[in-house]
C-alpha cells in the first residue's frame, strides 16, 4: 500500500514539475535568453544596439541570426524566434496565420534606411537618374558606353548582397515597379562582399543598405567608405550634380534621396518578455541615438538635419 502511495506521489510531482516548465515565463524585458532573426543588411546597426543593450542589462542574452529577408518569416512560423527585424511588414495572409494561433504581431518602426548605389573609384559616371538605374536593372542598358559615349568601361556588372534579400525585393518592387530583373545580375552572399567586389571591378555597380557604407571613423557620419564611390541619384531624367543626392541623413530624412525604406521590428511575443524589452530599447532615446550614429534616420527621435554635398 505504501509503495502505491509513494508511486502516486512521484507521478503527481513529475506532472506538476512538467506543467510548471511548460507554462513558466523564462524571460523578462531585461533578462533571459532568446534568439532573434534580422535582415542581414541591418547587421551593423543591430550589432551595435545589442552591444549597448547587453551592457546595460547583463542578465539578458539575445542571440541574433542574420538572414536574407525571405527567410525571416520562416523563422517565426517555426517558432524559432519571437522577434524579427525587417524592411518588409507581414502581409494580411501572413498575419492571419498568427491570428489563427491567437498571436497578434506588433510592428514598430525604428529607422528610415536607404539603399546605397556603389561604383568603383575609377568610374567617372557617379551621377545617375532613377530611370537609368531602372533600365540597368531590367537589362535595357547593358553597357557604360550607353550612358556615356566617352566611357572606357565595358558591360555593366550589377551585384547585390543575396538573391533573397530585401534589397533585391526593393529593386524589383519599388525601383522597377514589378518588372523582371535582368538575368545578368549577380547575387553574392553578404553586403561586405558587394563592397569588396565593386572596389576591385571597374565596370561594376552594387546595391546595399546605407549603413554598410558609412565611414565609422567619421564621428559626424557625413562621409562614406573611401574604397568605393557612392552614386548621386536624381529623381529627374536629366541627372546633374544640382538635382542629385547621396544617402546622407538629411536627404533620406527630407525625401530628396529617392531610394529609402523603413526598418521595422515585428514581434509575436505573447507576454512582455525580452523581445518586447529589446524593441522598447530600440525605440528609446538611447537606441535612437545609436541609429543616428550609423548615418540613417531615427524613426522616433528628433533628427538634426545637416546637408552636405561632395565636390565632383
Secondary structure as UniProt FT lines:
FT   HELIX           2..23
FT   TURN            29..30
FT   STRAND          31..39
FT   HELIX           40..42
FT   HELIX           43..56
FT   TURN            58..59
FT   STRAND          60..67
FT   HELIX           69..71
FT   HELIX           72..77
FT   TURN            78..79
FT   STRAND          83..86
FT   HELIX           92..99
FT   TURN            100..102
FT   STRAND          106..119
FT   TURN            121..122
FT   STRAND          127..129
FT   HELIX           130..137
FT   TURN            138..139
FT   HELIX           144..146
FT   TURN            149..150
FT   STRAND          157..160
FT   TURN            163..164
FT   HELIX           166..170
FT   HELIX           171..175
FT   TURN            177..178
FT   TURN            183..184
FT   STRAND          186..187
FT   HELIX           191..200
FT   TURN            202..203
FT   STRAND          204..209
FT   HELIX           210..212
FT   TURN            216..217
FT   TURN            219..220
FT   TURN            226..227
FT   STRAND          229..230
FT   STRAND          232..234
FT   HELIX           241..243
FT   STRAND          244..245
FT   HELIX           249..253
FT   TURN            254..255
FT   STRAND          260..267
FT   HELIX           274..283
FT   HELIX           285..293
FT   TURN            294..295
FT   STRAND          297..298
//
